[in-house]
Amino acid sequence: MWLLRRMYLEGKLDGVTDVGDSLEALLEVEPDLIITQITQAETVDKYAKIAPTVAMPYNRFASIQEEMRYFGDLLDKKDVAEQWIADFERKTGKLREAVQGALHEGETVSVMQEYDGTVFLFGPKSGRGGRIMYEILGAKPPAAIPEHMLADSYYEFSLEKLPEYTGDYLILTTNSTLEQLKADPIWGKLPPIRPEGGLGFVAIAGILVIACSWAVSWIFAFFGVIARTAASVQGISMLVLFPLTFLSNAFVPVETMPTWLQWFIQLKRDINNRYMPELSGR
């Protein structure tokens, strides 16, 4: 499983064998007990022929404490389970205080997974950090996320909703690097992915847009003075504006443009990144 190869588990699974779905591989490890999330009777019966089998659906337990007490009961290790719970609550209590101290009032946290153009949301019953952040550490999801999406173990949603469902902080499971996400036209616009500019620079950018628009408007005001009709002004304006649309990748991908135009656009980007790094987010 790809989860077993995550960096967070490095060194913690020594001696663990990934048997996958192979009954032959399962037989080779000679288990004394099999615990599985598979609930199909046919599969459970096959496992039971190898060793005593306990089958339970994913997210059966309301809390980690309930889960530990279940297995303490099952394995006749109730005292060990209670000691683990006491240690767990002591450690996570300190972590909860630290997280609550770091989060400002009203700040929210989203837990997601991105894979091959799809995105999944995880709530307080989920893995990927959902249960840890919401149930244990007391973080809050964005209010825009519907309750039914948080009630499921995970929920796939449209990328169009990504800005709306992304909180002030984002815990993201992905194979992409941060630089790749920053370069993405959708993910790269999210504040948690590209936080360098901040609201101050967003405000500055807005002021610059207004100032530039005001300055350019005088050009078209001049056209209005010299032209005889409104239709003439519109025609002249189109002659000026239409070529400018090809200097942006808003409508046409840069890689499809002529080489000389790609060079010009890259030059424009380099100038922006060099002289206005805060506004370009780099």
Secondary structure, 3 states (H helix, E strand, C coil): CHHHHCHHHCCCCCCCCCCCCCHHHHHHCCCCCEEECCCCHHHHHHHHCCCCEEECCCCCCCCHHHHHHHHHHHCCCHHHHHHHHHHHHHHHHHHHHHHHHHCCCCCCEEEEEEECCEEEECCCCCCCCHHHHHHHCCCCCCCCCCHHHHHCCCEEECHHHHHHHCCCEEEEECCCCHHHHHHCCCHHHCCCCCCCCHHHHHHHHHHHHHHHHHHHHHHHHHHHHHCCCHHHHHHHHHHHHHHHHHHCCCCCCHHHCCHHHHHHHHHHHHHHHHHCHHHHCC
